[in-house]
């Protein structure tokens, strides 16, 4: 049984696990793409930058299909809904700048998405419909001493999607940015407010493609704010977040 299934979370090293000819070149393309991410329009003051796109995994063929975006004022956007699970944006749809097509074709990104999918587990009846995939590129970046870059939400939380995975792209001159995994009941709290027995693990992603995944109903999770370390230059923490959820079929009922 996988750790994700037995413990509710698992930690991975995808640079090693996904090794193939060309992986470092594909990784460099992703790394460079993070340099020019647009600011998160929903929190421009929090030093957070992001793009987002949506896809489907077809369980029978194990194929990946990217979904179309919406166009507004000449820019491509993808819509995201997290229901009640993000206390900073409860019950609201958000639209993020979409990931560019040439990045969606990146072999490493596609391998990561499918490797994550292979870690997920579903009932047999759930796999008659496509699995929805949300892909977030998120960068926390700080230029000035004393400033912070903050993830959303800034507390232990659950996402609402059955599975979420995080993959480190870069960590440079960063103080903070710790990850924590806790029991579900500590959602809404900071790790330091939680009893030791209610925290499964506190850790830090350091190397490219160090990763973790959570089964949402079993745990809560958190990443702390990013601040400048002791070196010259910006503090940067870039990750790819990938979530998976079922196609929901509406219960029409009797008329």
C-alpha positions in Angstrom: 0.0 0.0 0.0 1.3 3.5 -0.9 2.1 6.0 1.8 -0.4 8.3 0.3 -3.1 5.8 1.0 -1.9 4.5 4.3 -0.8 7.8 5.9 -2.8 10.4 3.9 0.4 12.0 2.6 3.7 11.1 0.9 7.0 12.8 0.0 8.7 12.2 -3.3 11.8 12.9 -5.3 10.6 13.2 -8.9 14.0 14.3 -10.4 15.2 10.8 -9.5 11.9 8.9 -10.0 11.1 10.4 -13.4 14.7 10.4 -14.8 14.7 10.3 -18.6 16.9 11.7 -21.3 16.2 15.4 -21.6 14.7 15.9 -18.1 17.2 18.6 -17.1 16.5 20.5 -20.3 12.7 20.3 -19.8 13.2 21.3 -16.1 15.2 24.4 -17.2 12.3 25.4 -19.5 9.9 25.3 -16.6 12.4 27.1 -14.3 12.8 29.9 -16.8 9.1 30.2 -17.3 8.6 31.1 -13.6 10.7 34.2 -14.0 7.9 36.1 -15.7 4.8 34.8 -14.0 2.1 37.6 -13.6 1.2 38.9 -10.2 -1.7 37.1 -8.5 -4.5 39.6 -9.2 -6.3 38.4 -6.0 -3.4 39.3 -3.7 -1.1 41.8 -5.4 0.3 43.0 -2.1 1.4 39.5 -1.0 4.4 39.0 -3.4 2.7 36.1 -5.0 2.7 35.3 -8.7 0.8 32.6 -10.6 -0.7 31.0 -13.7 -3.2 28.2 -13.9 -4.7 25.8 -16.4 -7.1 22.9 -16.4 -7.0 19.4 -18.0 -8.7 16.1 -18.0 -7.2 12.7 -17.5 -9.1 9.9 -19.2 -8.8 6.9 -16.9 -9.3 4.2 -19.6 -6.6 5.5 -22.0 -4.4 7.3 -19.4 -4.3 10.3 -21.8 -4.3 14.0 -20.9 -6.5 16.6 -22.6 -6.1 20.3 -21.8 -9.3 22.3 -21.5 -9.9 25.6 -23.3 -9.5 29.0 -21.5 -11.7 32.1 -21.5 -10.4 35.3 -23.2 -10.7 38.7 -21.5 -9.1 41.9 -22.8 -6.8 39.9 -25.0 -5.5 37.6 -22.2 -6.2 33.9 -21.7 -7.6 32.9 -18.3 -8.6 29.7 -16.6 -11.4 29.6 -14.0 -10.9 28.1 -10.5 -13.4 27.3 -7.8 -12.5 26.1 -4.3 -15.9 26.2 -2.7 -15.8 26.7 1.1 -12.3 25.4 1.6 -10.3 28.6 1.2 -11.2 30.9 4.0 -9.7 33.8 2.1 -12.0 33.3 -0.9 -15.0 31.3 0.3 -17.5 30.2 -2.3 -16.0 32.3 -5.1 -14.7 31.7 -8.6 -11.4 33.1 -9.5 -9.8 33.5 -12.9 -6.0 33.2 -13.2 -3.8 33.9 -16.2 -3.5 30.6 -18.2 -0.3 28.7 -18.7 1.1 29.2 -22.2 0.6 26.4 -24.7 4.3 25.6 -25.2 4.6 24.9 -21.5 1.5 22.7 -21.5 3.4 20.6 -24.1 6.5 20.3 -21.9 7.3 16.6 -21.5 8.4 16.9 -17.8 5.2 18.7 -16.8 3.1 16.0 -18.5 5.1 13.2 -16.9 4.6 14.9 -13.5 0.9 15.1 -14.0 0.6 11.5 -14.9 2.9 10.3 -12.2 0.8 12.1 -9.6 -2.4 10.6 -11.2 -0.9 7.1 -10.8 -0.6 7.8 -7.1 -4.3 8.7 -6.7 -6.9 6.1 -5.9 -10.6 6.0 -6.7 -13.6 3.8 -6.6 -14.2 1.7 -9.7 -17.5 3.6 -10.3 -15.6 6.9 -10.2 -13.4 6.0 -13.2 -16.2 5.9 -15.8 -15.8 9.7 -16.1 -12.7 11.9 -16.7 -10.7 13.0 -13.7 -10.3 16.8 -13.6 -6.8 18.2 -13.1 -5.9 21.7 -12.0 -2.3 22.9 -12.6 -1.1 25.9 -10.7 2.3 27.6 -11.2 2.9 29.6 -8.0 5.9 31.8 -7.1 6.5 33.5 -3.8 9.1 36.2 -4.3 10.6 38.8 -1.9 13.0 41.6 -2.9 13.1 43.8 0.2 14.4 42.9 3.7 11.5 42.6 6.1 8.9 41.8 3.5 7.1 38.5 3.2 5.5 36.5 0.4 2.5 34.5 1.6 0.7 31.5 0.2 -3.1 31.1 0.2 -4.6 30.4 2.6 -2.0 31.2 5.2 -3.0 28.5 7.7 -3.3 24.7 7.9 -6.2 23.8 5.6 -7.8 21.3 3.3 -8.3 22.1 -0.4 -11.6 20.4 -1.2 -10.1 18.4 -4.1 -9.5 14.7 -3.2 -5.8 14.9 -4.0 -3.2 17.7 -4.2 0.5 17.5 -5.0 3.3 20.1 -4.7 6.5 20.0 -6.7 9.4 22.4 -6.0 10.9 24.1 -9.0 13.2 26.5 -7.2 14.1 27.6 -3.6 16.7 30.4 -3.6 17.8 32.6 -0.7 14.7 31.7 1.3 14.1 31.9 5.0 10.8 30.2 6.0 8.6 28.4 3.5 8.3 25.4 5.8 5.7 22.7 5.0 3.5 21.1 7.7 1.0 18.2 7.6 -1.5 17.9 10.4 -4.8 16.2 11.3 -7.9 17.6 9.6 -9.3 19.2 12.8 -6.5 21.7 13.0 -7.5 23.5 9.8 -7.5 27.3 10.2 -4.6 27.3 12.7 -0.9 28.0 12.4 1.5 25.1 13.1 2.8 26.7 16.2 -0.7 26.8 17.6 -1.1 23.0 17.2 -0.1 20.3 19.7 2.8 18.1 18.6 0.6 15.0 18.4 -1.7 16.7 15.9 1.2 17.5 13.5 2.3 14.5 11.4 5.4 16.1 10.0 7.1 19.5 9.4 9.6 19.6 6.6 11.2 21.7 3.9 11.4 21.2 0.1 14.9 22.1 -1.0 15.9 20.4 -4.2 14.3 20.7 -7.7 11.3 18.3 -8.0 11.2 17.4 -4.3 7.5 16.9 -3.9 4.7 15.9 -1.6 1.1 14.8 -2.1 -1.9 14.7 0.2 -5.2 12.9 0.3 -7.4 15.7 1.3 -9.9 14.1 3.6 -7.1 12.5 5.7 -4.9 15.5 6.5 -4.5 19.3 6.5 -1.5 21.0 5.1 0.4 24.3 5.1 3.3 26.2 3.7 4.7 29.1 5.7 5.6 32.6 4.4 8.8 33.2 2.5 11.3 35.9 3.6 14.8 36.8 2.5 17.7 34.6 3.6 21.2 35.8 4.3 22.5 36.1 0.7 22.3 38.9 -1.7 19.4 39.0 -4.2 15.7 38.0 -4.2 14.1 35.2 -2.2 12.3 32.9 -4.5 10.2 29.8 -3.9 8.5 28.4 -7.0 6.2 25.3 -7.1 3.8 23.5 -9.3 0.6 22.5 -7.5 -1.6 19.9 -9.1 -5.0 18.8 -7.9 -7.3 16.0 -8.9 -11.0 15.7 -8.6 -13.9 13.7 -10.0 -16.4 14.7 -12.7 -19.5 15.5 -10.7 -22.7 14.4 -12.3 -25.7 16.4 -11.3 -28.6 14.7 -9.5 -31.5 16.0 -11.5 -34.2 14.1 -9.5 -37.9 13.8 -10.4 -39.7 16.6 -12.0 
